Amino acid sequence: MHRVTRLENGLTVVTARMPHMASVSVGLWVAVGGRHEPPAVSGVAHFIEHMLFKGTRRRTAEKISQDVEGIGGYLNAFTSEDHTCLYSKALHDRLDDLVDVLFDMLLNSRFTPTDIRRERAVIREEVAMYLDQPQQHVQELLNEMMWPDHALGRPLTGTFTSIRRIGRSQMLEFLRSHYTAPAVVVAAAGALEHDEVVEAVRRRSRRMPVAARATSDTPSESVTETRVQLVQKPTEQSQLALGFRGCSRLDPRRFAMRLLSIVLGENMSSRLFQIIREDRGLAYSVYSSPSFWDDVGDIVISAGLDASKAEAVLRLIMREIRRLVSTPVGRSELRRARDYAIGQIDLSLENTEHHMMWLGEQLVASGQTLAVDHLKDELSAVKAADIQSVARDFLRPDRCVLAAVSPLRSDRCLWRGLGAS
């Protein structure tokens, strides 16, 4: 059970009372992320997230850490395509302390030129690190191909060029424009009382600016043909990422898409894991993952393997995709996928942090939270024909994109693996 209160300034508070838990987790969610950034300041939301830890008018950077870790808790943050989250966890009697630190970071961070200069160097190292990690690099290449000329296709960390451009004035302007009360959701889960959380948030959010939530453009260009991009690197392993456009988080087909991904590659029982890794030993890592945003979505199949096996693995992946399109999923396979999806929901909600994440992400993304029983009912209602239908709609071999980071000198075997001449 959860409760939701919208404050006078538009800020939303959602809580889940878990009286049997010793802890409480609090997240401060802002409906702004990488897809809201102009190209010239790509990475600014992520840069701001870093700067919120660098000190406020009341606390130094060290004091921010001490005030949470010194009470036995921890503090972290992340930036996604459409939201930013600061979150913390501690014993339940420290709830007010956690709320105080989170709002101090959001409202009182100093953004000194010295701190910005230092953190710019840190983020440059982060960008370089991801470029040196083929598993991360291939995903960024795929996004660029999947969402060309759109913010969803740009790395969340920004680029070396955009990071160099971002200064204090750009950060403060982005902060003023996007980090407003109606764009903020405070989610909390654990041994708490809803009214106490609301009052703690109300006291600290009175001076937040009140303005409409940020909006972003919907990608206009669709994938109309197969695209392949190979980045040659002297790596020990080839990293492949194969992507298809999917449906949004508001599309009723998302439940069938979720089960399709589980059948295809989300766990050790999946078709791709069993066929590619267990039966043939062609790859250590192979998996699928769907993403859903308000207006669009995708499903990505990733694999890490020896370069000499790339064509064979791609042929097997495409074979399984064609099988999903042509043949309904069997009854037992559908039941296992459904039970897995429902079980993952139940297991995640046992933990205060995961429960807080589940509530906060739903509310900041769509303005509503779906009851757990409703989600289970929707997943239970998915039929084999529904999975086959979304496979036909979205898993189009003639409309896929493939990115590879590999020692391969030519992309010919990649095209052959996809079934192209």
KARASUL-V237700 format. One record per residue. N is the residue number from 1. RES is the residue in one small letter. PSI is psi as a letter, one per 20 degrees, with the letter a starting at -180 (NA if undefined). OMEGA is omega in degrees with one decimal (NA if undefined). Layout:
N:RES:PSI:OMEGA
N:RES:PSI:OMEGA
This chain:
1:m:q:176.5
2:h:q:179.1
3:r:q:-178.3
4:v:p:174.5
5:t:p:174.8
6:r:p:-178.5
7:l:r:-176.9
8:e:h:-177.8
9:n:j:178.1
10:g:i:177.4
11:l:q:-177.4
12:t:p:175.6
13:v:p:176.3
14:v:p:-179.1
15:t:q:171.2
16:a:o:179.9
17:r:p:178.4
18:m:m:-169.1
19:p:i:-179.2
20:h:i:-177.3
21:m:q:176.4
22:a:i:-172.1
23:s:r:169.9
24:v:p:176.9
25:s:p:-177.6
26:v:p:176.4
27:g:p:175.6
28:l:o:-173.3
29:w:p:177.7
30:v:p:-176.1
31:a:m:176.3
32:v:p:-179.6
33:g:b:-173.8
34:g:h:-176.5
35:r:i:177.8
36:h:j:-173.1
37:e:p:168.9
38:p:q:-177.7
39:p:h:-175.3
40:a:h:-179.3
41:v:k:176.4
42:s:p:-177.5
43:g:j:-175.3
44:v:h:179.2
45:a:g:177.3
46:h:h:178.0
47:f:g:178.3
48:i:g:178.1
49:e:g:177.5
50:h:g:-174.8
51:m:h:-180.0
52:l:i:178.7
53:f:j:-170.2
54:k:j:176.4
55:g:q:179.2
56:t:a:176.9
57:r:i:-179.2
58:r:h:-173.0
59:r:p:168.4
60:t:r:176.6
61:a:g:179.4
62:e:h:-178.5
63:k:h:176.4
64:i:g:179.5
65:s:g:-177.4
66:q:h:-176.0
67:d:i:174.2
68:v:g:-179.0
69:e:h:179.7
70:g:i:174.7
71:i:j:175.8
72:g:j:-177.6
73:g:a:173.0
74:y:r:-171.5
75:l:p:179.8
76:n:a:-179.7
77:a:r:172.7
78:f:q:176.3
79:t:p:177.4
80:s:a:179.2
81:e:h:-174.0
82:d:j:174.4
83:h:r:175.2
84:t:q:-177.7
85:c:p:166.4
86:l:p:-177.2
87:y:q:-178.5
88:s:r:-178.2
89:k:p:177.8
90:a:a:174.5
91:l:q:-169.3
92:h:h:-178.6
93:d:j:178.6
94:r:j:-177.5
95:l:g:-177.0
96:d:h:177.9
97:d:g:-179.4
98:l:g:179.0
99:v:g:-179.2
100:d:g:-179.7
101:v:g:-177.4
102:l:g:-179.7
103:f:h:175.2
104:d:g:178.9
105:m:g:-176.7
106:l:g:-170.2
107:l:h:-170.6
108:n:j:179.9
109:s:q:-168.1
110:r:h:-179.8
111:f:l:-179.9
112:t:q:178.7
113:p:h:179.7
114:t:g:179.4
115:d:h:179.0
116:i:g:179.9
117:r:g:180.0
118:r:g:-176.1
119:e:h:174.6
120:r:g:178.1
121:a:h:179.0
122:v:g:-178.4
123:i:h:173.8
124:r:g:177.4
125:e:h:177.8
126:e:g:177.7
127:v:g:179.6
128:a:h:179.2
129:m:g:-179.3
130:y:h:177.6
131:l:h:178.1
132:d:i:178.1
133:q:o:-175.3
134:p:h:179.5
135:q:h:177.2
136:q:g:-177.7
137:h:g:-177.3
138:v:h:177.6
139:q:h:178.0
140:e:h:175.1
141:l:g:179.9
142:l:g:179.4
143:n:g:179.7
144:e:h:178.6
145:m:h:-176.8
146:m:h:-175.8
147:w:m:-175.5
148:p:q:177.7
149:d:k:177.7
150:h:q:-177.3
151:a:h:178.0
152:l:h:179.4
153:g:j:-179.7
154:r:q:179.4
155:p:q:-179.0
156:l:h:-179.7
157:t:i:-173.0
158:g:a:178.1
159:t:r:177.5
160:f:h:-178.1
161:t:g:-177.4
162:s:h:179.3
163:i:h:178.8
164:r:h:-178.1
165:r:h:-170.1
166:i:p:177.5
167:g:a:-176.1
168:r:g:-176.7
169:s:h:178.1
170:q:h:179.0
171:m:g:-177.0
172:l:h:177.7
173:e:g:178.1
174:f:h:178.9
175:l:g:-179.1
176:r:h:-174.7
177:s:h:-168.8
178:h:h:-175.1
179:y:m:-176.2
180:t:r:-175.4
181:a:g:179.8
182:p:i:179.6
183:a:i:-173.1
184:v:p:170.9
185:v:p:171.6
186:v:o:179.5
187:a:p:179.8
188:a:q:178.5
189:a:q:178.6
190:g:b:179.4
191:a:n:-173.5
192:l:r:171.6
193:e:p:-175.7
194:h:g:-175.9
195:d:h:178.0
196:e:h:177.5
197:v:g:179.8
198:v:g:-178.6
199:e:g:178.6
200:a:h:179.3
201:v:g:-178.7
202:r:g:-178.3
203:r:h:-171.8
204:r:i:-175.2
205:s:j:-174.6
206:r:h:-174.9
207:r:j:176.0
208:m:q:176.6
209:p:q:179.4
210:v:o:179.1
211:a:r:-176.7
212:a:q:175.9
213:r:q:178.7
214:a:q:174.0
215:t:r:178.6
216:s:q:-178.5
217:d:q:173.1
218:t:p:177.7
219:p:p:-175.9
220:s:h:-176.9
221:e:p:176.9
222:s:r:176.4
223:v:o:-175.4
224:t:i:179.3
225:e:r:178.0
226:t:p:179.0
227:r:p:179.2
228:v:p:174.4
229:q:p:178.1
230:l:p:170.7
231:v:o:-175.9
232:q:p:176.5
233:k:q:-179.3
234:p:l:-178.6
235:t:q:176.3
236:e:h:-174.3
237:q:q:173.1
238:s:p:175.4
239:q:p:179.8
240:l:q:173.4
241:a:o:-178.1
242:l:p:-173.5
243:g:q:175.1
244:f:q:172.0
245:r:q:-179.2
246:g:b:-177.6
247:c:r:-177.1
248:s:r:177.6
249:r:i:178.5
250:l:i:-178.0
251:d:p:179.6
252:p:i:178.8
253:r:i:-176.1
254:r:h:179.9
255:f:g:175.4
256:a:h:177.7
257:m:h:177.5
258:r:g:179.7
259:l:h:176.0
260:l:g:-179.2
261:s:h:178.3
262:i:g:177.3
263:v:g:-173.5
264:l:g:-171.7
265:g:j:-173.5
266:e:i:-178.6
267:n:a:-175.3
268:m:i:176.7
269:s:i:-172.5
270:s:r:-178.3
271:r:g:-176.2
272:l:g:179.2
273:f:g:-177.5
274:q:g:-174.7
275:i:g:-173.2
276:i:g:-178.0
277:r:g:-172.2
278:e:g:-175.0
279:d:h:-172.7
280:r:i:178.6
281:g:k:-175.4
282:l:i:-177.3
283:a:q:172.3
284:y:g:-175.6
285:s:p:172.0
286:v:p:-175.8
287:y:r:174.8
288:s:q:-178.3
289:s:p:175.5
290:p:q:172.7
291:s:q:-178.6
292:f:p:170.9
293:w:a:-175.5
294:d:h:-171.2
295:d:h:-176.4
296:v:r:176.9
297:g:r:175.1
298:d:r:171.3
299:i:p:-173.8
300:v:p:175.5
301:i:p:-175.4
302:s:q:178.9
303:a:q:173.7
304:g:p:-170.5
305:l:r:173.4
306:d:q:-175.5
307:a:h:-177.6
308:s:i:-177.6
309:k:j:-173.9
310:a:g:-177.9
311:e:g:-178.6
312:a:g:-179.8
313:v:g:179.0
314:l:h:177.4
315:r:g:179.1
316:l:g:178.1
317:i:g:-178.9
318:m:h:176.5
319:r:g:-179.5
320:e:h:176.0
321:i:g:178.1
322:r:h:179.7
323:r:h:176.3
324:l:h:-179.8
325:v:h:-171.8
326:s:h:-171.7
327:t:p:178.5
328:p:q:175.3
329:v:p:179.7
330:g:r:-175.1
331:r:g:-177.1
332:s:h:178.5
333:e:g:176.7
334:l:g:-180.0
335:r:g:-179.9
336:r:g:179.3
337:a:g:179.7
338:r:g:-179.7
339:d:h:178.2
340:y:g:-179.2
341:a:g:-179.9
342:i:g:179.1
343:g:h:178.2
344:q:h:176.0
345:i:g:-178.2
346:d:g:-178.1
347:l:h:-178.6
348:s:h:-176.4
349:l:i:174.5
350:e:h:-174.0
351:n:p:-176.7
352:t:h:-179.3
353:e:g:179.4
354:h:h:178.8
355:h:g:176.7
356:m:g:179.4
357:m:g:-178.3
358:w:g:179.1
359:l:g:-175.8
360:g:g:-178.2
361:e:g:178.5
362:q:g:-172.8
363:l:g:-179.1
364:v:h:-177.6
365:a:g:-171.3
366:s:i:-179.2
367:g:j:178.9
368:q:q:174.1
369:t:p:177.9
370:l:p:178.0
371:a:q:-179.8
372:v:g:-179.5
373:d:h:177.9
374:h:g:178.0
375:l:g:178.8
376:k:g:178.6
377:d:g:179.9
378:e:g:177.6
379:l:h:180.0
380:s:h:-177.3
381:a:i:-179.0
382:v:p:180.0
383:k:r:179.0
384:a:h:179.5
385:a:h:178.7
386:d:g:178.2
387:i:g:177.9
388:q:h:-179.6
389:s:g:179.5
390:v:h:174.7
391:a:g:178.3
392:r:h:-177.9
393:d:h:-167.6
394:f:h:-177.5
395:l:m:-176.4
396:r:o:-179.9
397:p:h:179.4
398:d:j:-179.7
399:r:l:179.3
400:c:r:174.4
401:v:p:-178.1
402:l:p:174.2
403:a:q:179.6
404:a:p:168.7
405:v:o:-164.3
406:s:q:171.3
407:p:i:177.5
408:l:p:-179.6
409:r:i:-178.4
410:s:q:178.1
411:d:j:-176.3
412:r:g:-179.1
413:c:h:177.0
414:l:g:176.9
415:w:g:178.9
416:r:h:178.8
417:g:h:178.3
418:l:i:179.6
419:g:j:178.6
420:a:q:-179.2
421:s:NA:NA
